Amino acid sequence: MNYWLFKSEPSVWSWDMQVEKGDTGEEWDGVRNYQARNFMRDMKIGDLGFFYHSQSEKAVVGIVEVIAEAHPDSTTDDDRWECVDIKAVEPLKSPVTLDDCKADERLSDMVLVKNSRLSVQPVTAEEWKIVRALGGLS
């Protein structure tokens, strides 16, 4: 299993909106960055990811699961762009902010810390455990 981080502006697509989709989930569409798209091409059903609110909140707020592998993005006719489908799994008991991640030396190599602008990014197994623990999950 691999781990990921999905970033969204809460005013556009929030954790609560993701939760409302239930087990049906939602396409993670609109990504127009080749590196982020390529990460989605690497995702497998059952992979888990952090749901991150960008902009003012800048925090991991929940956990999602990949429920459909890369397929054409329905928001464009350009066949270069693909997306995966994700569903909400559980919220973090307390949000883990970007500042929290930057302050924790164990996360100094995390993509979120080094390249916080990338909308879809990998997370190592060790980073996954640390952020879950910071968020109150065992």
C-alpha positions, 0 to 999 in steps of 0.5 A: 500500500502507498500513501498520498496527500490530496490538497484542496481549497476548502472553499472549492472542495472541503472535507465535509463535502468529501464526507457527504459523498459517502462510499460513492466518493468523488473524482479528484479532478481538475489537476493540471500539473504533470507531476501530480497527475503522474502520482495519480497514475501510480495510485492503486485501489485501497491506497490511503491519503491525507485530505489537506485543506490549503489556503488559510487553514493549511492542515491535514484534516482527514483520511481518504481511500483511493476507490478508482485508479487513474482514468480520464478527468471528466472536467476536460476533453484533453486526454493528457489529464487523468484523475482518481476517485477517493472516498472519506475514511475518517477525520483526524481528531485534531488537524495537523497544520503545515506549521506542525509538520515544519516544526517536527524534525522527523517530517523535514523531508516530507514533500508537503514541507519541501514543496507545499504547492504540489496538489497531489503528493506521496507520503512515506509510511513513516510520515504517515504514522507520524502525521496520524499520531499528531492528529490523534489517531493510532 
